[in-house]
């Protein structure tokens, strides 16, 4: 940023609502935050929590911290209660910076704020942010200098030192903080480089900046690989404003996740549908039906750079040949190198299928299998902050030979006879409904609701929707489910994407011989009334503010897409 600001200070860096922030302005604002944090005692290696909606100051705060060697911890503003407190505690932050958006101010109400942390709703440089500081009466940003930061303030920062912490649910338990180091950050930013951005390009991102896609691929990618191209930043995704924004800012490159483009395609058809300058879209999770519809409606000339990667992972693919429906190429050379094998996996037992020697079996073409990534000095994984066991849980050791180690992606992939690679599904204790959701975390929350003896949380397919919606099978302490009480508990305790949309009531839960709860049959039966026998099914109804009995008419409306989820 500093280099670009010196060479082209007037070039637009961020387009935000009706404002234009030049590279020179962003450079000075970043310096002001660096000086302000330094005056508060923040030094190299300290942690600064950040919970804000998308806005230019988010970027300046993050980069300002980096300039003095501090590390930003990106907090998901959708988190509530225990999850948010867990993330704050795990971050070991010295300062927490929070936005003034109404949805962000709600964090003040979270139970258990540490008594030595005070909230100040001061305006900082006229921006809509506030600062949560440890016993500090006045935010010092008003008086902060915009002069360049002495290199010595950063300390001895190395490539493998963290540049930020990005939280992910992982596969089990509470959110985990991924140590995103400097080298990983720039490797991730390289994804945008495949779109070949130029200084005149405008990259549109409405993805949350607390995610690696928005912050690293979008922001760092635009600055580092875009030769000072411009980012059009939206506070929060809006399907109805997607194309108006693209026209307003003359957007040429769009960041997406699969669900975003599905919502865009569901907007009413207009004569302006092809009146835009978008030439490339970059992202992941684009389902074939949406892919086809998007290109057919908005322009077949658009290059789709669908990629596969994980924040903490060491393996990735990208659809450079622009082949429909795939995430990249799985060539014989890639398979021969052996750093990213796809191996046979039993989705019911959630265990590897091994040969007579106890070694995993590589999948042939057209057979889904578990993708794993070989861990070497040049293909490291990002560790989780905290206990080493959290990271070790994602590592498969002595897989093909004694002493080797592979990263377990938790994803099922498949390649065809022409080496095209496809994403099939996630495995383990995670379902995805816009965000990754840990079933264990949801189960713990439901257990606190009262009246629930046992529960089993999983994801189920819903026609016309990406990912899986949350569903829970419960054993009740009483004869009837208190739908209103459970509804309120879910709303109070979980973000919207983690709340189970369906509830199934059984007399007892099915378990394996080792007392593990079976999920595959429940997932296959889903919310189909014809498959659940005498079990009662309930649907989360926002209008009634309760879980209400599911009937045939409601089921048909859900399957036909006539009932909004």
Secondary structure, DSSP 8 states (H G I E B T S, - for coil): -HHHHHH-TTSEEEEETTEEEEHHHHHHHHHHHHHHHHHTT--TT-EEEEE--S-HHHHHHHHHHHHTT-EEEE--TT--HHHHHHHHHHHT-SEEEEE-SHHHHGGGGSTT--TT-EEE---BTTBSEEEEESS-SS-GGGG---S---GGGG-S--TTSEEEEEEE--SSSS-EEEEEEHHHHHHHHHHHHTT---TT-EEEE-S-TTSHIIIIIIIIHHHHTTTS-EEEE-SS--TTTHHHHHHHTT--EEEEEHHHHHHHHTS---TTTT-S---EEEEE---HHHHHHHHHHH-TT-EEEEEE--TT-S--EE-TT--TT-SEE--HHHHHH-SS-EE-EETTTTEE-B-TTS-B-B--TT--EEEEEE--SSS----BSS-HHHHHTTEEESSSSTT-EEEEEEEEEEE-TT-EEEEEEE-SSEEESSSEEEHHHHHHHHHTTSSEEEEEEEEE--TT-SS-EEEEEEEESSSS--HHHHHHHHHHHS-GGGS-SEEEE-SS--B-TTS-B--HHHHHHTT-TTTSTT-EEEEEETTTTEEEE--HHHHHHHHHT-S--
